[in-house]
Amino acid sequence: MKRRNHETEKVVMDSIVEYIFQTHKFPSVAKISEMTRINRVKCAEICSQLVKKNKLYTVFEGKGVPTVYVPYDMMQSLLMTQKKPGWVSNYSFKEEIKLTEKARHMNDQLIAFDTFKRLIYATDIPLEEAVAFALNWLGFKNVIHFKDNTDNPDITFEYNSKKVLVEVEGTTKAGGKAKILQLDGWLRREIDKGIKANELQGIFVINHFRDVEPSSRGDPLTPHAKEFLKRYNFRFFTTPFLFDVIKRVKEDKLSKKEARKIVWQGQKIA
């Protein structure tokens, strides 16, 4: 029985962490129950036990509102960054100032590496954020991520005097035609605004079979997706392809200028 409880608690913890990494939101009991397929009442009991064991932290609760959880260690990290009174800086140690600056620089680098790695497993907004971050890091101009804005393409940027519209998809199968048709709609809207067709380019970015290691994945596109990409003269590339380009730049095998050309060309449609 004890072993079974431990396994159930692990399932709950793993689902919470996975949800946070995929959505950048904290889950409620209802969401945890949905993900784990554990009865909601039982799920609430497990979460309460995990709080008592300092494995979970309750970040929101109240009468008639959802109870929301975050892993305990994650919450402690957040609390360490809490704002302090301005005058506290007058009491800093010299060694502390140096270490703080070094830690801040290292943390920025680690955040960048973590964002790049999202390219090979994430979906939805976290994946869009990673693609936009990577494009901006490579030096593409005016990279804009329209987060939570369904009245625009996922990302836009500029290259070779063109406005580039990007639709991003993360899926556990091959990329279909839906996002490509949506991309066509965005380009039509730009043309209606008076922008010339030769000043626009559509790119479909896909993280296909995202639950499988990149080296073992199948064809990134369905037959219909391939035909529609050809029909509209859109380009495409996979996010593992983008990750590989980033890695080659990091390893000094490519310059950012060379990398931009490779990303712009995209991948061939088989």
Secondary structure, DSSP 8 states (H G I E B T S, - for coil): -HHHHHHHHHHHHHHHHHHHHHHSS--BHHHHHHHHT--HHHHHHHHHHHHHTTSEEEEEEETTEEEEEEEHHHHHHHHHT----GGGGGG--HHHHHHHHHHHHHHHHHHHHHHHHGGGT--HHHHHHHHHHHHHHHT-EEEEE-TT-TTS-SEEEEETTEEEEEEEEE-SS-B-SHHHHHHHHHHHHHHHTT--GGGEEEEEEEETTTTS-GGG---SB-HHHHHHHHHHT-EEEEHHHHHHHHHHHHTTSS-HHHHHHHHHH-----
